[in-house]
Amino acid sequence: MKIRRSFLDRKRAKEECCGCGGEWEETRKSNGGRCVPTAASVVSKELSHLGRSVWLKVTWSRAGWGRTKGLRFFLCPRLSPRSLENPFWYFEGKTDSRGKFPQDLQHLFQQFLEANPGSATLWKTETVRLAKSITTDQAPNTMLGLHTKRRREEAARSFASAMLASPPLRMLLANRDASDRDEKLVTYYEEAQELATCVGQTRGICEYTNLGRLTSPLFSHRSDKMKAHPNHSLWPDDPRLDGRRILFITQPAVSRLRGTTLMGIEERWARLKAVVEDGAMSKEQHQKMFRKQHAQAQEEGRRICEEKSKRQAEWNKIEKERGVNRKNQDKANLETEESRTDGDGEYKKGRKRKRITKADTAEEEENKEDKEGKQFTEEKLEGKKRRGRPATKKRAVQ
């Protein structure tokens, strides 16, 4: 299937698109008079780093890279504004019938941020947490949490049905069982919703950057907000695509402003993945570059493995020496303990002595007291003798 590039009538309408600026071009009135987005033509026309003919064949005929990335190209921008940027998207008002209650809550949250960022983020965290509480451990009453869970599940199936009815997306679908395809898309959206609710429950302010929010639509490998798609085979320090136009993105840039003030610490969670215009790259050049980079990657991996093996061998040698030294030290400590007399007098010069019992201790103390008493008596008699008195214990008879 080929895309017709001949246009009978050109007009542009500002509608929400995938990050290409929201511009749609009306093609020839074919396929039931439906319009094909400009991005689909751009993909087949300008993304030629895999070769134009190969790209068309892969994109429209096989369930390969083109289908997967094409689906991301359509799904990613439609998930970000609704689920990620508004943590209250599944909330329901009492008399709200047009779905404006989530936007009103988001507007209120922005006003709270201007008044007090710390209290505003705390309010958002607790509000989202209570709205998704489905167990008694999370909240005493789980009626609200179960209701919002059903709303999210219904929204996932509604989103899948709407996306599968989109003509551009139908061109990317593979020939497989429709029920299996629908369930996979619903599962994909449910996982994205769960991620969005978990992110909305965290403290801080999350920011999402798509192609429309970049300061420049041109690619730069030095930017900390973007990187080239892996199929470009672009090394981090390669400026080959600098200054080229970004065609579309497959992943937005995600960051969080952590802290209790708007001047908190910015955490980079993910960088924007961009598919860049590269019309000068042919299929042969891409294959040659891919083989070269693959060989360099293998060489780098081999070098890293050798360094790891070398460090592991050195570490094993050090551990072995430590084990030998520890064993020798324990042996020396044991010999020292046996050769000296400890507090209980159990060992002396390697020979065991009789253990001193309580009775032996009492007898020794009694002998010590007798010895001290005898010594005191002798000293007393010696003092009397020096003063001229008889050395006898009895007084001399006059």
C-alpha positions as CSV (number, residue, x, y, z in Angstrom):
1,M,0.0,0.0,0.0
2,K,1.4,3.4,-1.0
3,I,0.4,6.8,0.3
4,R,-0.7,9.2,-2.4
5,R,1.3,12.5,-2.3
6,S,-0.7,14.3,-5.0
7,F,-3.0,16.8,-3.3
8,L,-6.0,18.4,-4.9
9,D,-6.8,20.7,-2.0
10,R,-4.6,21.8,0.9
11,K,-5.9,23.3,4.1
12,R,-4.7,23.2,7.6
13,A,-6.8,22.9,10.8
14,K,-5.4,23.3,14.3
15,E,-6.2,20.1,16.1
16,E,-4.5,18.1,18.8
17,C,-1.8,16.0,17.1
18,C,1.1,13.9,18.1
19,G,3.7,16.7,18.6
20,C,4.1,17.9,15.0
21,G,2.4,21.1,15.8
22,G,-1.2,19.9,15.4
23,E,-1.3,20.4,11.6
24,W,-3.4,18.2,9.5
25,E,-3.5,18.2,5.7
26,E,-6.5,17.0,3.7
27,T,-5.4,14.6,1.0
28,R,-7.2,13.3,-2.0
29,K,-10.8,12.3,-1.1
30,S,-10.1,8.6,-1.0
31,N,-10.7,6.0,1.6
32,G,-14.2,7.1,2.3
33,G,-13.5,10.7,2.2
34,R,-11.4,10.7,5.3
35,C,-8.3,12.8,5.9
36,V,-4.9,11.4,6.5
37,P,-2.6,13.3,8.9
38,T,0.5,14.9,7.6
39,A,2.7,12.9,9.9
40,A,1.8,9.7,8.2
41,S,3.0,11.2,4.9
42,V,6.1,12.5,6.5
43,V,6.9,9.1,7.9
44,S,6.8,7.5,4.5
45,K,8.4,10.4,2.7
46,E,11.1,11.8,4.8
47,L,12.2,9.1,7.3
48,S,14.5,7.4,4.9
49,H,17.4,6.4,7.1
50,L,16.2,2.8,6.6
51,G,15.5,3.4,2.9
52,R,12.2,4.8,1.6
53,S,11.0,1.5,0.0
54,V,12.1,-0.6,3.0
55,W,10.3,1.9,5.3
56,L,7.1,1.7,3.4
57,K,7.3,-2.1,3.3
58,V,8.0,-2.5,7.0
59,T,5.5,0.1,8.0
60,W,2.5,-0.9,6.0
61,S,3.1,-4.6,5.4
62,R,4.8,-6.1,8.4
63,A,4.4,-6.1,12.2
64,G,7.9,-5.0,12.7
65,W,9.6,-1.8,13.9
66,G,7.5,0.5,11.9
67,R,4.2,-0.8,13.4
68,T,5.4,-0.7,16.9
69,K,6.9,2.8,16.7
70,G,4.0,4.0,14.6
71,L,1.6,2.9,17.3
72,R,3.7,4.7,19.9
73,F,3.6,7.7,17.6
74,F,-0.2,7.8,17.8
75,L,-0.7,6.6,21.4
76,C,2.0,8.6,23.3
77,P,0.7,12.1,22.6
78,R,-2.8,11.1,23.4
79,L,-1.9,9.6,26.7
80,S,0.3,12.5,27.9
81,P,-2.2,15.4,27.9
82,R,-5.1,13.5,29.5
83,S,-3.5,11.1,32.0
84,L,-0.1,12.4,32.8
85,E,-0.5,16.2,32.8
86,N,-3.8,16.2,34.8
87,P,-3.7,13.8,37.8
88,F,-7.5,14.4,38.3
89,W,-8.6,13.3,34.8
90,Y,-10.8,10.5,36.1
91,F,-12.6,12.6,38.8
92,E,-16.3,13.0,38.4
93,G,-18.4,16.0,39.6
94,K,-21.8,15.8,41.1
95,T,-23.6,17.7,38.3
96,D,-20.9,17.6,35.7
97,S,-22.0,16.1,32.4
98,R,-19.3,17.5,30.1
99,G,-16.2,16.4,31.8
100,K,-15.1,19.8,33.1
101,F,-14.6,18.9,36.7
102,P,-11.0,17.5,36.2
103,Q,-10.0,20.7,34.4
104,D,-11.5,22.8,37.3
105,L,-9.5,20.7,39.8
106,Q,-6.4,21.2,37.8
107,H,-7.0,24.9,37.6
108,L,-7.6,25.0,41.4
109,F,-4.3,23.0,41.9
110,Q,-2.4,25.6,39.8
111,Q,-3.8,28.4,42.0
112,F,-2.8,26.5,45.1
113,L,0.7,26.2,43.7
114,E,1.0,29.9,43.4
115,A,-0.2,30.4,47.0
116,N,1.8,27.7,48.7
117,P,3.7,25.0,46.7
118,G,4.3,22.7,49.6
119,S,0.7,22.6,50.8
120,A,-0.5,22.4,47.2
121,T,1.5,19.2,46.5
122,L,0.4,17.7,49.8
123,W,-3.2,18.4,48.9
124,K,-2.8,16.8,45.5
125,T,-1.1,13.7,46.9
126,E,-3.8,13.1,49.5
127,T,-6.6,13.8,47.1
128,V,-5.3,11.3,44.5
129,R,-4.5,8.8,47.2
130,L,-8.0,8.9,48.7
131,A,-9.5,8.7,45.2
132,K,-7.7,5.4,44.4
133,S,-8.1,3.7,47.8
134,I,-9.6,0.3,47.2
135,T,-8.7,-1.5,50.5
136,T,-9.5,-0.8,54.1
137,D,-5.8,-0.4,54.8
138,Q,-5.9,2.7,52.5
139,A,-9.2,4.2,53.7
140,P,-12.1,3.1,56.0
141,N,-14.6,3.6,53.2
142,T,-13.6,2.2,49.8
143,M,-16.7,3.2,47.8
144,L,-15.0,6.2,46.1
145,G,-11.9,4.2,45.3
146,L,-13.8,1.4,43.7
147,H,-16.0,3.8,41.7
148,T,-12.9,5.6,40.3
149,K,-11.3,2.3,39.5
150,R,-14.3,1.3,37.4
151,R,-14.2,4.7,35.7
152,R,-10.5,4.2,34.8
153,E,-11.3,0.7,33.4
154,E,-14.2,2.1,31.3
155,A,-12.0,4.9,30.1
156,A,-9.3,2.4,29.0
157,R,-11.8,0.5,26.9
158,S,-13.3,3.6,25.5
159,F,-9.9,4.9,24.5
160,A,-9.0,1.6,22.8
161,S,-12.2,1.6,20.8
162,A,-11.7,5.2,19.7
163,M,-8.1,4.6,18.7
164,L,-8.9,1.4,16.8
165,A,-11.5,3.4,14.8
166,S,-9.0,6.0,13.7
167,P,-8.0,5.6,10.0
168,P,-4.3,6.4,10.5
169,L,-4.0,3.8,13.2
170,R,-5.9,1.2,11.3
171,M,-3.2,1.4,8.5
172,L,-0.6,0.3,11.1
173,L,-2.5,-2.6,12.5
174,A,-1.3,-6.1,11.8
175,N,-3.5,-9.0,10.6
176,R,-4.2,-10.7,13.9
177,D,-7.2,-11.6,16.1
178,A,-9.3,-8.5,16.8
179,S,-10.1,-9.5,20.4
180,D,-6.5,-10.2,21.2
181,R,-5.5,-6.8,19.6
182,D,-8.1,-4.9,21.6
183,E,-7.1,-6.6,24.9
184,K,-3.5,-5.7,24.3
185,L,-4.3,-2.1,23.6
186,V,-6.6,-1.9,26.7
187,T,-3.8,-3.4,28.8
188,Y,-1.3,-0.9,27.4
189,Y,-3.6,2.0,28.3
190,E,-4.4,0.6,31.7
191,E,-0.7,0.3,32.5
192,A,-0.2,3.9,31.3
193,Q,-3.1,5.0,33.6
194,E,-1.7,3.2,36.6
195,L,1.7,4.9,36.0
196,A,-0.1,8.3,35.7
197,T,-2.0,7.8,38.9
198,C,1.2,6.7,40.8
199,V,3.1,9.7,39.5
200,G,0.2,12.0,40.4
201,Q,0.2,10.6,44.0
202,T,3.9,11.5,44.5
203,R,5.1,14.7,46.1
204,G,6.4,17.4,43.8
205,I,5.4,18.8,40.5
206,C,5.8,16.7,37.4
207,E,6.4,18.3,34.0
208,Y,6.1,16.7,30.5
209,T,7.8,18.1,27.5
210,N,6.6,17.1,24.0
211,L,7.6,18.5,20.7
212,G,5.3,21.5,20.9
213,R,6.9,22.6,24.2
214,L,10.5,22.5,23.0
215,T,12.2,25.9,22.6
216,S,13.3,24.8,19.1
217,P,12.0,22.0,16.8
218,L,15.5,21.2,15.8
219,F,17.5,18.3,17.2
220,S,20.7,18.7,19.3
221,H,22.7,15.9,20.8
222,R,23.9,18.2,23.6
223,S,20.4,18.8,24.9
224,D,19.6,17.2,28.2
225,K,15.9,16.9,27.3
226,M,16.1,14.8,24.1
227,K,17.9,12.0,22.4
228,A,17.6,10.3,19.1
229,H,15.6,7.2,18.6
230,P,17.7,4.0,18.9
231,N,17.0,3.2,15.2
232,H,19.1,6.2,14.2
233,S,22.1,4.4,15.6
234,L,23.5,7.7,16.9
235,W,26.2,7.7,19.5
236,P,25.7,10.2,22.4
237,D,28.6,12.4,21.2
238,D,27.8,12.2,17.5
239,P,26.6,15.6,16.0
240,R,25.5,14.1,12.7
241,L,21.8,15.0,13.3
242,D,22.3,18.4,14.9
243,G,20.1,21.1,13.4
244,R,17.8,18.6,11.7
245,R,14.0,18.9,12.1
246,I,12.3,16.5,14.5
247,L,9.5,14.7,12.7
248,F,7.8,13.2,15.7
249,I,8.4,11.8,19.2
250,T,7.8,8.3,20.6
251,Q,8.3,9.3,24.3
252,P,8.0,12.7,26.0
253,A,10.5,14.1,28.4
254,V,9.5,13.6,32.0
255,S,10.9,15.5,35.0
256,R,9.8,16.3,38.5
257,L,10.4,19.4,40.6
258,R,11.1,17.9,44.1
259,G,10.8,20.1,47.1
260,T,8.4,22.3,49.1
261,T,9.0,25.3,46.9
262,L,9.0,26.1,43.2
263,M,12.8,26.5,43.4
264,G,13.3,22.9,44.4
265,I,15.5,20.2,42.9
266,E,14.7,19.1,39.3
267,E,14.9,15.3,38.7
268,R,15.2,14.1,35.2
269,W,13.2,10.8,34.9
270,A,13.2,10.3,31.1
271,R,14.4,12.2,28.0
272,L,12.4,12.8,24.9
273,K,12.9,10.2,22.1
274,A,12.9,11.9,18.8
275,V,12.7,10.6,15.2
276,V,14.8,13.1,13.2
277,E,14.7,14.0,9.5
278,D,17.6,12.2,7.9
279,G,16.9,12.1,4.1
280,A,20.6,11.9,3.1
281,M,21.0,8.5,4.8
282,S,20.6,5.6,2.4
283,K,19.9,2.0,3.2
284,E,23.5,1.0,2.4
285,Q,25.0,3.8,4.5
286,H,22.8,2.9,7.4
287,Q,23.8,-0.8,7.2
288,K,27.4,0.1,7.0
289,M,27.2,2.5,9.9
290,F,25.2,-0.1,11.9
291,R,27.8,-2.8,11.3
292,K,30.6,-0.4,12.3
293,Q,28.8,0.6,15.5
294,H,28.0,-3.0,16.3
295,A,31.6,-3.9,16.0
296,Q,32.6,-1.0,18.2
297,A,30.0,-2.0,20.7
298,Q,31.3,-5.6,20.8
299,E,34.8,-4.4,21.2
300,E,33.8,-2.1,24.0
301,G,31.9,-4.9,25.7
302,R,34.9,-7.3,25.3
303,R,37.1,-4.6,26.9
304,I,34.7,-4.1,29.8
305,C,34.5,-7.9,30.4
306,E,38.3,-8.1,30.4
307,E,38.6,-5.3,32.9
308,K,35.9,-6.9,35.1
309,S,37.7,-10.2,35.0
310,K,41.0,-8.6,35.9
311,R,39.5,-6.7,38.8
312,Q,37.8,-9.9,40.0
313,A,41.1,-11.8,39.9
314,E,42.8,-9.1,41.9
315,W,40.0,-9.0,44.4
316,N,40.2,-12.8,44.8
317,K,43.9,-12.6,45.4
318,I,43.4,-9.9,48.0
319,E,40.7,-12.0,49.7
320,K,43.0,-15.0,49.7
321,E,45.8,-13.1,51.3
322,R,43.4,-11.7,53.9
323,G,42.2,-15.2,54.7
324,V,45.8,-16.4,55.2
325,N,46.7,-13.4,57.4
326,R,43.5,-13.8,59.4
327,K,44.3,-17.5,60.0
328,N,47.9,-16.7,61.1
329,Q,46.7,-14.0,63.4
330,D,44.2,-16.3,65.1
331,K,46.9,-18.9,65.6
332,A,49.3,-16.3,67.1
333,N,46.6,-15.0,69.4
334,L,45.9,-18.6,70.6
335,E,49.6,-19.2,71.3
336,T,49.8,-15.9,73.2
337,E,46.7,-16.7,75.2
338,E,48.2,-20.1,76.2
339,S,51.6,-18.7,77.1
340,R,50.5,-16.0,79.5
341,T,48.6,-16.1,82.8
342,D,45.1,-14.9,82.5
343,G,43.0,-13.3,85.3
344,D,41.8,-16.7,86.6
345,G,45.3,-18.3,86.6
346,E,44.2,-21.2,84.5
347,Y,47.1,-21.3,82.1
348,K,50.8,-20.7,82.6
349,K,53.6,-21.6,80.2
350,G,51.4,-23.9,78.2
351,R,50.5,-26.1,81.2
352,K,47.1,-26.3,82.8
353,R,46.7,-25.4,86.4
354,K,44.1,-26.4,88.9
355,R,41.0,-24.2,88.6
356,I,40.5,-22.0,91.7
357,T,37.2,-22.7,93.3
358,K,35.2,-20.6,95.8
359,A,36.4,-22.8,98.7
360,D,40.0,-22.3,97.7
361,T,39.4,-18.6,97.6
362,A,37.9,-18.5,101.0
363,E,40.7,-20.6,102.5
364,E,43.3,-18.3,100.9
365,E,41.5,-15.2,102.4
366,E,41.5,-16.8,105.8
367,N,45.2,-17.6,105.7
368,K,45.8,-14.1,104.5
369,E,44.0,-12.7,107.5
370,D,45.9,-14.9,109.9
371,K,49.1,-13.8,108.4
372,E,48.2,-10.2,108.7
373,G,47.2,-10.7,112.4
374,K,50.4,-12.4,113.2
375,Q,52.4,-9.7,111.5
376,F,50.5,-7.0,113.5
377,T,51.3,-8.8,116.8
378,E,55.0,-9.0,116.0
379,E,55.1,-5.3,115.1
380,K,53.4,-4.4,118.4
381,L,55.8,-6.4,120.5
382,E,58.8,-4.9,118.6
383,G,57.5,-1.4,119.5
384,K,57.3,-2.2,123.2
385,K,60.8,-3.5,123.2
386,R,62.1,-0.3,121.7
387,R,60.5,1.7,124.5
388,G,62.3,-0.3,127.2
389,R,59.6,-2.6,128.2
390,P,60.0,-6.3,128.7
391,A,59.6,-8.3,125.5
392,T,57.2,-10.6,127.3
393,K,53.5,-10.4,127.1
394,K,53.1,-10.2,131.0
395,R,54.0,-7.1,132.9
396,A,57.2,-7.5,135.1
397,V,56.6,-8.1,138.8
398,Q,57.9,-5.3,141.0
